């Protein structure tokens, strides 16, 4: 049964696959790092964030954690092949692999000049090169397959060296040094240029042009500090952390700085990673805090005309209890889907506001993505018009009005995920679809999975899963038609353990037609709206 419930929830998620503009940006909590840590190094590979090195309770960590922003969960990879551990690591990704391009040994007084390469395909580390000047606590920037290491500490001295590692050849090259020696700085690449920003006791912002092999001073950071970090959003560098909670935005095109929303949790000794215009920053200051930073989209989020659809049938009619797919533009930066229940009302800095008469609620969310949001309409929402407003990073678009929320608007899920064809209909007591591969017999019971059947007698709180004992039942018994013949309904209510998923059990009539694609529909009564037509396979 648990396997079946997991299968159905994943099916729904894949099928479904309020505020003013705050220019300062938004900080949002993410799943905490697995343990309190400092000096975490991080880089992204194939949509995931690889976090390594670090110190936990004064003890160096060998662990490699892999964070998936889509599910907000962690997994583990092979640990560092260094028995004593490393700290102040220079981490980067290039050519499909993760690199530690210099670090400090525990205690911070001895450098490690080995270049460690991690291959996610084999989950293995190896040493592939040695740095020209071993060091850690450097600024790290990447252009293509080339990893630039600026400044840093040898454990005894602060250096200005600039070296580049080419991941395609596994060769190091020394380049002209920075004008200002510093460590615990941050660096980013924008439009083919390298920006080395601040550092311990340093306000400098210096730009390196790889084509000219020359450095140029730029506008200094307003609040100098060390142990800071940064990310890039839309060609602008977001700098934060260090010995303050300040967050600043540097625009290389204008050579100007501006203030952004300060960090919710001030931290230092962490390395940020940018993925799809979101900046993730985990741990630091021996905390497990993990937060993401977002700037509002430009232009504002937009819901498409007729963009609110029943998530099963893709019809435009909706009812209380419906799972809804909302289609639009700039609805979210990247994707996130639920990994557990109850459903949140805010996810990936996205929220959906439902305003009717007189109720205003935040919708429980199942999935958010740039062009689609999947949410649930609470079971007890009043009938009538409904205004739907989507906000991304606290910037809301224009509301989309549903002219009338009906008392029922059934939609039956399908395996084609488009509201037509093979229905999400199981043979009762099995995990088998009533499909041509495993047809149902006349007289057998089937379980029809659908949404939008309206009110139930024991509605769960918004976002909470449906109860199992006793189950939440629909006050009315739906009319189910199979092959043009009305079927006997045995159960109609919420599928236990799910949100917004209804289950209708019915007996296949003895007079029903047989074949690989027999039509099936349902409605709550003879006057209410008819569902989409799906098919099941029936054998005699």
C-alpha positions in Angstrom: 0.0 0.0 0.0 2.8 2.4 0.9 4.4 1.7 -2.5 1.2 2.5 -4.2 0.7 5.7 -2.3 4.2 6.8 -3.2 3.6 5.9 -6.9 0.4 8.0 -7.0 1.9 11.0 -5.3 4.8 11.0 -7.7 2.3 10.6 -10.6 0.4 13.7 -9.4 3.5 15.8 -9.0 4.8 14.9 -12.5 1.4 15.4 -14.0 1.0 18.8 -12.3 4.9 18.9 -13.4 0.0 39.3 -2.6 2.9 41.5 -2.3 4.6 44.6 -3.7 7.9 44.7 -5.4 10.9 44.8 -3.0 13.9 45.7 -5.1 16.2 44.8 -2.2 15.6 41.0 -2.7 14.3 38.2 -0.6 16.1 35.7 1.7 14.3 32.4 2.2 15.2 29.4 4.4 16.1 26.1 2.8 16.6 22.6 4.3 19.4 23.0 7.0 22.9 21.7 6.3 23.2 18.2 7.9 25.3 19.5 10.8 26.6 22.8 12.1 29.7 23.8 10.1 32.0 26.5 9.0 34.4 26.9 6.0 32.1 24.9 3.7 33.1 25.0 0.0 30.5 24.5 -2.7 30.0 24.4 -6.4 27.2 23.3 -8.8 27.1 20.4 -11.2 24.1 19.3 -13.3 21.6 21.3 -11.3 22.8 20.1 -7.9 25.1 21.7 -5.3 28.1 19.8 -4.1 29.3 20.9 -0.6 32.6 19.7 0.8 35.5 20.5 3.2 34.5 22.5 6.2 34.9 22.3 10.0 32.4 20.8 12.3 32.8 21.5 16.1 36.5 22.4 15.4 37.0 19.0 13.6 37.6 19.0 9.9 34.9 17.2 7.9 35.7 14.8 5.1 32.0 14.6 4.0 30.6 15.4 0.6 27.0 16.4 0.6 24.9 16.8 -2.6 22.0 19.2 -2.3 19.1 19.0 -4.7 17.3 22.4 -4.9 14.3 20.8 -6.7 13.5 18.6 -3.7 15.3 20.6 -1.0 17.0 17.4 0.1 20.6 16.2 0.6 22.4 13.0 -0.4 26.0 11.9 0.1 28.9 11.3 -2.1 32.4 9.9 -1.6 34.3 11.8 1.1 37.5 13.7 0.6 40.6 11.4 0.2 42.5 13.4 2.8 42.5 11.7 6.3 43.2 14.9 8.1 40.5 16.9 6.2 40.8 20.3 4.6 39.5 23.8 5.3 39.3 27.1 3.4 39.0 25.1 0.2 38.9 26.7 -3.2 36.0 24.8 -4.8 34.7 25.1 -8.3 33.2 23.0 -11.1 34.2 22.8 -14.7 34.0 20.3 -17.5 31.4 18.2 -15.6 33.6 17.7 -12.5 34.1 19.2 -9.1 37.5 20.5 -8.1 39.3 21.5 -4.9 42.0 23.8 -6.3 44.0 24.5 -3.2 43.1 24.5 0.5 44.6 24.8 4.0 45.3 21.9 6.3 43.6 21.8 9.7 44.7 24.6 11.9 45.1 26.9 8.8 49.0 27.1 9.0 49.9 24.7 6.2 48.7 24.8 2.6 47.6 21.9 0.5 48.5 22.4 -3.2 47.0 19.3 -4.6 44.2 19.7 -7.2 41.5 17.2 -6.2 39.1 16.2 -8.9 35.7 14.5 -8.2 33.8 12.7 -10.9 30.1 12.5 -10.1 29.6 9.7 -12.6 32.0 7.3 -10.7 31.7 9.0 -7.3 35.5 9.0 -7.0 38.2 11.5 -6.1 41.7 11.7 -7.6 44.6 14.1 -7.5 45.3 15.5 -11.0 47.7 18.4 -10.6 49.7 20.6 -8.2 49.2 24.3 -7.8 52.0 26.7 -8.7 51.6 28.5 -5.3 49.7 26.3 -2.8 47.1 28.2 -0.8 43.5 28.4 0.4 41.0 31.1 1.3 41.2 32.5 -2.2 38.7 34.1 -4.6 37.5 31.6 -7.2 35.9 32.3 -10.6 35.2 30.1 -13.6 35.1 30.9 -17.3 34.3 27.8 -19.4 36.8 25.1 -18.4 39.2 27.5 -16.7 39.2 28.0 -13.0 40.8 31.2 -11.8 42.3 31.3 -8.2 42.9 34.9 -7.0 44.9 35.7 -3.9 44.6 33.7 -0.7 46.6 32.5 2.2 49.6 30.1 2.4 48.9 29.7 6.1 51.7 32.1 6.9 51.6 34.8 4.1 48.8 36.6 2.3 49.5 36.5 -1.5 48.3 38.3 -4.6 48.9 35.5 -7.1 46.5 34.7 -9.9 46.6 31.2 -11.3 44.3 29.4 -13.7 43.6 25.7 -13.9 42.3 24.4 -17.2 40.1 21.4 -16.5 40.2 20.2 -20.1 44.0 19.8 -20.0 44.5 19.6 -16.2 47.3 22.2 -16.5 48.0 25.2 -14.3 49.2 28.6 -15.6 50.4 31.6 -13.6 49.0 35.0 -14.6 49.7 38.6 -13.6 49.1 39.0 -9.8 46.4 41.2 -8.3 47.5 44.7 -7.4 46.5 44.0 -3.8 47.4 40.9 -1.9 44.5 39.6 0.3 42.8 36.5 1.5 39.3 35.5 2.5 38.0 37.5 -0.5 35.3 36.6 -3.1 35.6 36.5 -6.9 33.1 36.1 -9.8 33.3 36.1 -13.6 30.9 38.4 -15.5 31.0 38.8 -19.3 34.5 37.3 -19.5 36.1 39.4 -16.8 37.2 38.4 -13.3 36.2 40.5 -10.3 38.2 40.1 -7.1 36.2 41.7 -4.3 37.2 42.7 -0.7 38.9 40.3 1.6 40.2 40.6 5.1 41.0 44.3 5.9 40.6 45.1 2.2 38.0 47.2 0.3 39.5 46.7 -3.1 37.4 45.6 -6.1 39.8 44.7 -8.9 38.9 43.5 -12.4 41.1 41.1 -14.5 40.7 41.0 -18.3 42.0 37.6 -19.5 42.4 38.9 -23.1 44.5 41.9 -22.0 46.2 40.0 -19.1 45.7 43.2 -17.1 44.1 44.3 -13.8 41.9 47.5 -13.4 40.7 49.0 -10.2 36.9 49.3 -9.9 34.6 50.9 -7.3 35.5 49.6 -3.8 32.9 47.6 -1.8 31.0 49.9 0.6 31.5 47.7 3.6 34.9 45.9 3.5 35.1 42.5 5.2 36.7 39.1 5.0 35.2 35.6 4.8 32.5 36.9 2.6 30.9 35.2 -0.4 28.9 36.1 -3.6 26.8 35.0 -6.5 25.8 36.4 -9.9 22.2 37.2 -10.9 21.5 38.7 -14.4 25.1 39.9 -14.8 25.3 41.6 -11.4 27.3 40.4 -8.4 25.4 39.9 -5.1 28.0 40.1 -2.2 27.1 39.1 1.4 28.3 37.5 4.5 31.6 38.0 6.3 31.9 40.0 9.5 28.6 41.8 8.8 25.1 40.9 7.7 25.2 43.4 4.8 24.2 42.4 1.3 25.3 44.5 -1.6 24.8 44.5 -5.3 27.6 45.4 -7.7 26.8 46.2 -11.3 29.9 45.8 -13.4 28.3 47.6 -16.4 27.7 50.7 -14.3 30.6 50.2 -11.8 28.2 51.0 -9.0 27.2 49.5 -5.6 23.7 49.4 -4.0 22.3 47.9 -0.8 20.1 44.9 -0.7 18.1 43.1 2.0 20.6 42.1 4.8 21.1 38.4 5.5 18.5 36.9 7.7 21.1 34.9 9.6 24.6 36.7 9.6 27.3 34.2 8.7 30.9 34.0 7.5 33.1 31.3 6.1 30.6 30.0 3.6 30.7 29.7 -0.2 27.6 30.6 -2.2 26.5 29.0 -5.4 24.2 30.4 -8.1 21.7 28.2 -9.8 19.0 29.6 -12.1 19.2 33.1 -10.7 19.0 31.8 -7.1 22.0 32.1 -4.7 22.3 29.3 -2.1 24.5 29.7 1.0 24.8 26.9 3.5 26.4 26.7 6.9 29.0 29.1 8.2 29.8 30.3 11.8 29.3 26.6 12.9 25.6 26.8 12.1 23.5 24.5 9.9 21.6 27.5 8.5 20.9 27.3 4.8 19.3 30.2 2.9 18.7 31.2 -0.7 18.6 34.8 -2.0 16.3 36.0 -4.8 15.9 39.2 -6.7 12.4 39.9 -8.1 11.9 39.1 -11.8 11.9 41.8 -14.5 9.3 42.1 -15.9 6.7 41.0 -13.4 5.2 37.4 -13.3 2.4 36.9 -15.7 -0.4 34.3 -15.7 -1.5 33.3 -19.3 -5.1 33.8 -20.5 -7.1 30.8 -19.3 -3.9 29.8 -17.5 -5.6 28.2 -14.5 -6.6 24.6 -15.4 -7.8 21.5 -13.6 -4.6 19.5 -13.2 -6.2 16.2 -14.3 -8.4 17.2 -17.2 -6.8 20.6 -18.1 -10.3 22.0 -18.3 -10.7 25.6 -17.2 -13.5 24.8 -14.7 -12.5 24.5 -11.1 -14.1 23.6 -7.8 -13.1 23.5 -4.1 -10.7 20.6 -3.6 -9.3 20.9 -7.1 -5.6 20.4 -7.9 -4.8 23.2 -10.3 -2.0 23.8 -12.8 -1.3 27.5 -13.3 0.5 28.4 -16.5 2.4 31.6 -17.1 5.8 33.4 -17.4 8.4 34.3 -14.8 6.5 32.4 -12.2 9.6 31.0 -10.5 13.4 30.9 -10.7 14.2 27.3 -11.2 12.0 24.4 -9.9 11.0 23.0 -6.6 8.5 20.2 -5.8 7.4 18.9 -2.5 9.3 16.1 -0.9 6.9 15.6 2.1 3.6 16.7 3.6 2.0 18.9 4.7 2.1 21.2 1.6 3.8 24.6 2.1 2.1 27.8 1.1 5.5 29.3 0.1 8.2 27.5 -1.9 11.2 28.7 -3.8 10.2 32.3 -2.9 6.8 31.7 -4.7 3.3 32.0 -3.2 -0.2 31.9 -4.7 -3.0 34.1 -3.3 -6.6 33.0 -3.6 -9.2 35.7 -3.1 -12.9 35.1 -3.3 -15.9 36.6 -1.4 -15.1 37.0 1.5 -12.2 34.6 1.8 -8.5 35.3 1.1 -6.0 32.4 1.6 -2.6 31.3 0.5 -2.8 28.2 -1.6 -0.9 25.0 -0.6 1.8 24.4 -3.3 2.9 21.1 -4.9 5.3 22.4 -7.5 6.7 25.7 -8.8 8.6 26.3 -12.0 9.2 29.2 -14.4 6.1 28.5 -16.5 3.9 26.4 -14.2 2.7 26.3 -10.6 0.7 23.4 -9.2 -1.5 24.2 -6.2 -4.5 23.0 -4.2 -7.8 24.9 -3.7 -8.9 24.3 -0.1 -12.0 22.1 0.2 -14.1 24.7 2.1 -13.4 27.7 -0.2 -16.7 29.5 -0.9 -18.2 29.3 -4.3 -18.3 32.2 -6.7 -15.5 34.2 -8.4 -11.9 33.5 -7.5 -8.9 35.8 -8.1 -5.6 34.0 -8.4 -2.4 36.0 -7.9 1.1 34.6 -8.2 4.1 36.2 -6.6 7.8 35.5 -7.3 10.3 36.9 -4.8 7.5 39.0 -3.3 6.7 40.6 -6.7 3.1 39.9 -7.7 1.7 39.9 -11.1 -1.9 40.9 -12.1 -4.6 38.6 -10.7 -6.2 36.0 -12.9 -10.0 35.8 -12.3 -11.9 32.5 -12.4 -15.5 33.7 -13.1 -17.1 31.0 -11.0 -15.8 28.4 -8.7 -18.3 25.5 -9.2 -19.5 23.1 -6.5 -17.8 20.3 -8.5 -15.6 20.1 -11.6 -14.3 16.6 -11.9 -11.1 15.8 -13.7 -9.8 12.2 -14.0 -6.0 11.8 -14.2 -4.5 10.1 -17.2 -1.2 8.4 -17.9 -0.7 10.7 -20.9 -0.8 13.6 -18.5 -3.0 15.6 -20.9 -6.5 14.7 -19.7 -7.1 12.1 -22.5 -6.5 8.5 -23.2 -5.7 5.8 -20.6 -7.1 6.8 -17.2 -5.4 6.6 -13.8 -7.7 3.8 -13.0 -6.4 0.8 -11.0 -7.9 -2.6 -10.6 -9.0 -2.7 -6.9 -6.6 -4.3 -4.5 -3.7 -4.2 -7.0 -1.2 -1.7 -8.4 -2.3 -2.6 -11.9 -3.8 -0.1 -14.3 -6.9 -1.2 -16.1 -4.9 -1.0 -19.3 -4.5 -3.2 -22.4 -1.5 -4.9 -20.6 -3.7 -5.7 -17.5 -7.4 -5.4 -18.5 -10.1 -5.4 -15.9 -12.9 -8.0 -16.0 -16.6 -7.2 -16.0 -17.8 -7.4 -12.4 -14.5 -6.4 -11.0 -14.0 -3.2 -9.0 -11.8 -0.3 -10.1 -10.4 2.7 -8.4 -10.7 6.0 -10.3 -8.3 8.7 -9.3 -9.5 12.2 -9.9 -9.7 15.8 -8.5 -12.3 18.6 -8.2 -15.2 16.6 -6.7 -15.8 19.5 -4.3 -16.8 19.4 -0.6 -16.1 16.4 1.7 -17.6 15.7 5.1 -14.3 15.8 7.0 -12.1 18.3 5.1 -8.5 18.3 6.2 -6.8 21.6 7.1 -5.2 23.3 4.0 -2.1 21.3 2.9 -2.7 18.4 5.2 -3.1 14.9 3.9 -6.5 13.2 3.8 -7.3 10.9 6.8 -7.5 7.1 6.4 -9.8 6.1 9.2 -12.5 7.2 8.9 -12.0 8.5 5.4 -13.3 11.9 4.1 -16.3 11.2 2.0 -18.1 13.3 -0.6 -21.7 14.1 0.5 -23.0 13.0 -2.9 -22.4 9.7 -4.7 -21.1 10.4 -8.2 -22.5 9.0 -11.4 -19.9 6.8 -13.1 -20.5 5.7 -16.7 -18.4 2.9 -18.3 -18.9 2.2 -22.0 -22.2 4.1 -21.8 -23.5 2.0 -18.9 -23.9 3.4 -15.4 -21.7 1.6 -12.8 -22.4 0.9 -9.2 -20.3 3.2 -7.0 -18.8 1.7 -3.8 -16.8 4.6 -2.4 -16.3 8.3 -3.1 -14.0 10.4 -1.1 -10.4 11.6 -0.6 -7.5 9.1 -1.2 -5.9 8.7 2.2 -2.5 10.2 2.6 -2.8 12.7 -0.3 -3.9 16.3 -0.8 -6.5 17.1 -3.5 -6.7 13.5 -4.8 -10.1 11.9 -4.8 -10.8 8.2 -5.2 -14.0 6.7 -6.6 -14.4 2.9 -6.5 -16.9 1.4 -8.9 -17.9 -2.0 -10.3 -17.5 -2.6 -14.0 -21.0 -3.4 -15.2 -21.8 -6.8 -16.7 -23.2 -5.0 -19.7 -20.2 -2.8 -20.3 -18.5 -3.0 -23.6 -15.1 -4.8 -23.8 -12.0 -3.7 -25.6 -8.6 -1.8 -25.1 -10.2 1.7 -24.9 -13.6 1.7 -23.3 -14.7 5.3 -22.4 -15.3 6.2 -18.7 -16.7 9.5 -17.3 -18.1 10.7 -14.0 -20.1 13.6 -12.6 -21.5 14.4 -9.1 -25.1 14.4 -10.3 -27.2 14.6 -13.5 -27.1 18.5 -13.4 -23.4 19.0 -12.5 -20.4 19.3 -14.8 -19.2 16.1 -16.6 -15.6 15.0 -16.3 -13.1 14.5 -19.1 -13.5 11.2 -20.9 -10.7 8.7 -20.2 -10.4 5.1 -21.3 -9.8 1.7 -19.6 -9.3 -1.8 -21.0 -12.0 -4.4 -20.2 -12.1 -8.1 -21.0 -15.0 -10.4 -20.6 
